[in-house]
């Protein structure tokens, strides 16, 4: 039981530290930036402001410059999407093809000739 109590204390301290840290940069970010999601452009009011999150562009939650240059405001959905994309990048690397080929098919090639025949 003593280890469970110690674990509970450690978890409570970690949660308190995270909440305190988030409260500081969240309040500053909300003062610096308009209440609009940086991805989907959804606008927020006091009524739904809890759905607007602060995203750290470099994914380092301890990097909180006072000018807010490492932050962007994202709605819950865009924030989750950004972190999912980052996790995929970490796990699988860059999945884009390094040499993207250009399309050679031209769907409108010869259209002028076809229209002229009519």
N, C-alpha and C positions, 0 to 999 in steps of 0.2 A: 504494500500500500504506500510506503514511503516513496518509492520510485514513481508511482502514478501521481502523487501529490507534487513531486518535484517537476515532473513533466508538465503537469497542468500549470504550474507557476511559470515555467519557461515559455510555454505557448501563450499564456496570458501576457507576459512581458513582450513577446515578439509582436503580438497583435496590437498592443498598446503603442509600441514604437512605430509600427507601420501606420497606424491611424494618425498619430501625431505628425509624422513625416508627410503623409499625404495631405493632411489638413493644411499644412503650411504652404506647400507649393500649389495645391488646388486653389486656395483662396487667392494667391498671387496671380495665378494664371487666369482666373475668372475676372480679375480686375484689369489685366493687360489686354485680353482678347475679347472680341465680340462673341456672344453666346451662340455660335454657329458651328456645326460640325465641319471640320476641315476637309472632309471627303464628300459627303452627300449633301452638304449645304443645308441640312435641316436646322431650323431656328429653334431656340429654346427660350423659355420664360422662367420665372420663379417657380411656377407650378410643376414643370417637368425638368428642372435643372439637375436633379439627381441622376438623370440619364445621360448627362454630358460628362465625359471623363477627360483627364489629362493624360495624353500619351507622350512618353519620352522617346524622341526621335532616334536616339542612339541605344534605346532599350536599357539604359543605366538609370535606375530610379534614385541613385545618389547624386547624379549630375543635374543640379538644379541652379543654373546661373540666374542671377537676379533679373537679367533682361529677358528671361523666358525663351531664349533662343533654342533650347532643347525640348521645348514643349509644343504640342498642338492639341487643340480641343477636338475630340472625336466623340460621336455618339457611341453608346454601348455596342451597337452592331458593327460599326466600322472599326472600333477599337478591338473587338474580338477577332474580326477578319484580319486586321493588321498583325496581331500577335500570332494567329494561325499561319499566316504567310511567312512570318519570321521563323517560327518553329520548323516549318517545312524547309526553309532555306538552310537552317542549322542542321537539320537531319539529313537532307538529301542533296544539298548544294544547289547551285544555280541550274534549274531545269530547262532554261531556255536554250535553244540550239545556238551554238557559237557562231555558225555561219548560216544566217538565214538566207535562203534562196529567194529570189524575186520571182513572181509569177510570170510565166511566159505565155499563158493563154490570154487572148484578148477577145472577150465575148462580143465586142462590137466591130471586130475586123470584118470588112466586107459589107457592113450594113449600108453604107452609102451606095454601093453597087446594087444591092438588093432593092433598095428604095427607088433607084433610078430605073429599074426594069418595069416598074408598075405603071 
